[in-house]
Amino acid sequence: QVQLVESGGGWVQPGGSLGLSCEASGCTFSSYDMSWYRHSPGKERELVETSTSAGGGSNYADSVKGRFTISRDNAKNTVYLQMNSLKPEDTAQYYCNAVYKWSRSYVYWGQGTQVTVSS
């Protein structure tokens, strides 16, 4: 059973930085595309960034371009999201997502970690 455990959320003032981590277990991590999503009340869930199994990255949310960076360490089964220049509108529950590259029907989610940006 694939399990994803996020960590690193919390409260930060506008303009600050936070780093999120998502550790995977029960899978061949390098065979999964890993993504970060976020969801805040009243808004639809948003795909933030993806790190493909091949190591490429894709920034899907225009609102985070130039501020957020996804990375992964296959040796540690971990994907990261470095968030800089945080804004109040970045406040959300952030979720880690894993999709098996050989079959897109295998999709797994973490439990989420809250990020709150406020003064």
Secondary structure, DSSP 8 states (H G I E B T S, - for coil): --EEEEE--EEE-TT--EEEEEEEESS-GGGEEEEEEEE-TTS--EEEEEE-TTS-EEE--GGGTTTEEEEEEGGGTEEEEEE-S--GGG-EEEEEEEEETT-TT-EEE---EEEEE--
